């Protein structure tokens, strides 16, 4: 019987759903190696996208007029916040002060900034990457009530453009492969085999093959981005998986799962009791407020059977704190040509104690070349996260940063990993993994596993 209680939800989201049983599974790992299950839509790493061009793209032949009109409306809405911020800042600066202060080509992690990067290229509006003050102003004035719309618009826009890109040509193709390798290991090491799976922030279904390797019987995927859900449905239909799948659009951070999945037959969603819950590269969005974290963990805990596993990947608060302590006075940003992190307000961090003043709402701006733009993300102080999990009957079983995990575990799972994925991680000299700037970008993350007790 489900542990969920009946009660009014704070929000209602439109759902886009489908389900289908599959035959023999066919894995397309060359595609999967570049995909991600991140987060609300998520995510974050492995969701390729590119800036919106100056001119509106023509309607693809496969897209309906209604979908095309909706997509262009999303792009226009996304541009407005950053453009307004740019105009306000431009009014108080001379051209010399508005120079390229960041040295990066493409800062934006919301649809606002991604669209703004393209829009500003030809109309005199500074691009997000050209003016760090625009970016900081945008993040400082961001209202929590608008966060979900910004995230949704970004991933809808990103999904639209990723259809037209070849992942194998991405400058971070190896980095995406490394992150996918980590997820393969995590799922195979701590996922319950031959069971049922609930993935919150399933994105475009990039982890379907990973769960298929574990003998999954039923899969339920939920994501805030309706465009990502459509792509996940298409991925499932085009593959041959040995399990039934259900996909739905919904906000699993703020809405109870019974409300999101109320139109499904209980058998289709395992009576809301699962053997595994997965959140890959997306959970950090919940840490905008304590209420969102409580709501998210309630969904996780109530949907897991006793003995079930909660697995995921998140930015490492230990790495973030280490970097913040090393920042020169007055600096807000660190990174390299592959990635960067910008904190709009450093008052949230106590340098002497090496800790955040408050556990929630510590917003930063994350950039990953050819993949992630300026959607606001939030620090996940791991010890606070762990203590809240314990209050929800979830006990920590595993926590490792990506490199420690890869070095310790890859030998055990090497022969189980897809051949194309392994080959994409081959370095000069015969070793496997990532190096140089990609190595630092991967250091930003850790993997975790909790057990429902």
Secondary structure, DSSP 8 states (H G I E B T S, - for coil): ---------S-------EEE--SS----HHHHTT---BSTT--STT-------SS-----TTS-HHHHHHHHHHHHHHHHHHHHHHHHHHHT--GGGGS--S--S---BSHHHHHHHHHHHHHS---GGG-HHHHHHHHHT--GGGHHHHHHHHHHHHHHHHTTS-GGGSTTHHHHHHHHHHHHHHHHHHS-TTSEEEEET-TTTTTHHHHHHTT-SEEEEEES-HHHHHHHHHHHHHS--SSEEEEEE--TTTS-HHHHTTTS-GGGGGGG-EEEEEEES-GGGGGG-HHHHHHHHHHHHHHEEEEEEEEEEEE-HHHHHHHHHHS-TT--EEE-SSEEEE-S-GGGEETTTTEESSSS--EEEEEETTTB-B-EEE---HHHHHHHHHHTTEEEEEEEEHHHHHHHHHHHHGGGS-HHHHHHTB-TTS-BS--HHHHHHHTTEEEEEEEE-
